[in-house]
Amino acid sequence: VSTDVDVLVVGAGPAGAATALQLARDGFDVTLADKKAFPRGKPCGEFLSPECLPYLRALGLEDLLTRLGAWRVRGMRLSTAAVASEGRFRRLPDRGEHAAHGYGVRREVFDDALVRAAIAAGVRFLPRHAFDALSLDDGGAVAGAALRGPDGALVHVGARWVVGADGVHSAVARALGLQRRIRWLDQFALTAHYRGVERFPAAEVHLLRGGFFAATTVDSGIYSVNLVVPRTALQQRGTATWDAFVHTQLVTAPALAARLGGATRLAPWRGVGPLGFTTTAPAVPGAALVGDAAGYVDPLTGEGIYFALFGARQLADSLAQALHRPAAATAALTDYARRRRSELAPRLFAARVLQRGLRHPWIVRTVVRALQRWPAVADLVVTLTGDTIHPRELLRPSFWRAFGAAT
Ligand SMILES: Cc1cc2nc3c(=O)[nH]c(=O)nc-3n(C[C@H](O)[C@H](O)[C@H](O)COP(=O)(O)OP(=O)(O)OC[C@H]3O[C@@H](n4cnc5c(N)ncnc54)[C@H](O)[C@@H]3O)c2cc1C
């Protein structure tokens, strides 16, 4: 089977679905393919930072999170075995109502709703179609892709642009030769849903040596828990079950252990990893990467979905320009790379610094104690991870006046 479209998006997570949706609303012919059937879960902390809402609003989905019953998260609580601090998302006067809280929502619910919105906007969705190979034109530019359908047959989709939005282990990024492992960041994650945990107003991060538990209440009163640890910790598991392994880690997270006491895990632990990847470029002639496929560091600060939605908007804007004026395509995609770098590079850098710091218990203890002592600093750190302010704003004196007055 062969079809020709303006854009083929591979991967229907938030990055792919949002890119497809925006382009379809702009009048382009878009096919969105995913190797899984939807709805599908995705190992994730399931926390959306406050800055996700304006991006959903721009897609015409302002009320989506409310409709899905997402839990409102007022801030973040950081805990070690001995000390805890909590920061709130502060709302600066010019940032809008949304900025005061983030959201907890299951990925099987959120991602499915985005895909449905894309379909309603005219996107052709191909579930259970896995990326197989790129097609190149005579000049070596990407001109489409072959997908493996549910019956094992190959479907060839000719496309003016192929978007790789297929997540942290992106097969598209690999096929383009752009993907690189971040070898020192050899983290793996386990995720699970629980019922019977008292709803909590903040997202929680329980810091361990070299890793952490993150947990948040999500829609339907469910409690979403994930454990991120280095490969070396997993290797010490031996023949222990995942539950037994998680229990050994909970010993150093007593506050979380207490919250989970008496709760029921709803499904087996799901694992994913390794998690550290980067790419040498987010676009080449005929193809572009977005979301985790373009590079991923770690889930400690819960910003991946924002990165996905931010990247989707920038990429869809650039692709629309490239499709309208093919002669300006290189400039449009260079601009995508520049805007992505300008917004995300400082945040990704901070995430890497945090990951390094986690390996030193004395650094972790000192930082959490300092945040406990100075609540305004805790609020600043949490508000930065909420993505409503950018690290470069810290250089402006006017920012500090506004932050001091923020509620
Ligand atoms: C343990 C953990 C906790 C996290 N917690 C948070 C959090 O609390 N908040 C937050 O904002 N971020 C968090 N993140 C990060 C967040 O999950 C990702 O950044 C986000 O999902 C990226 O979206 P995406 O659309 O780029 O990729 P994904 O959501 O991974 O979607 C990729 C899609 O591509 C499909 N796919 C993969 N391979 C192929 C293929 N070969 N062919 C076709 N389709 C394919 C997959 O089925 C999937 O649907 C966490 C990540 C982990 C691992």
The ligand as a Gaussian input file, in Angstrom:
#p B3LYP/6-31G(d) Opt

LIG

0 1
 C        9.717000       7.140000      34.736000
 C        9.363000       8.407000      34.010000
 C        8.650000       9.399000      34.651000
 C        8.339000      10.574000      33.973000
 N        7.597000      11.512000      34.617000
 C        7.229000      12.632000      33.958000
 C        6.352000      13.568000      34.586000
 O        5.867000      13.385000      35.702000
 N        6.034000      14.704000      33.883000
 C        6.537000      14.937000      32.635000
 O        6.223000      15.987000      32.070000
 N        7.330000      14.049000      32.012000
 C        7.682000      12.897000      32.645000
 N        8.437000      11.977000      32.015000
 C        8.843000      12.236000      30.628000
 C        7.681000      12.042000      29.668000
 O        7.110000      10.777000      29.876000
 C        8.175000      12.180000      28.226000
 O        9.034000      13.288000      28.128000
 C        7.002000      12.350000      27.272000
 O        6.212000      11.194000      27.252000
 C        7.523000      12.637000      25.871000
 O        6.484000      12.586000      24.948000
 P        6.755000      12.089000      23.459000
 O        5.489000      12.292000      22.725000
 O        8.005000      12.690000      22.949000
 O        7.093000      10.519000      23.595000
 P        6.194000       9.336000      24.140000
 O        5.183000       9.827000      25.083000
 O        7.163000       8.302000      24.598000
 O        5.427000       8.799000      22.863000
 C        6.115000       8.111000      21.855000
 C        5.122000       7.269000      21.074000
 O        5.833000       6.664000      19.987000
 C        5.396000       5.328000      19.836000
 N        6.484000       4.586000      19.209000
 C        7.661000       4.207000      19.746000
 N        8.394000       3.553000      18.845000
 C        7.668000       3.515000      17.690000
 C        7.893000       2.968000      16.410000
 N        9.032000       2.309000      16.118000
 N        6.938000       3.103000      15.468000
 C        5.787000       3.777000      15.761000
 N        5.515000       4.295000      16.978000
 C        6.453000       4.175000      17.921000
 C        5.094000       4.861000      21.256000
 O        4.176000       3.777000      21.256000
 C        4.508000       6.120000      21.869000
 O        3.108000       6.166000      21.756000
 C        8.754000      10.777000      32.642000
 C        9.474000       9.772000      31.989000
 C        9.778000       8.594000      32.645000
 C       10.526000       7.525000      31.926000

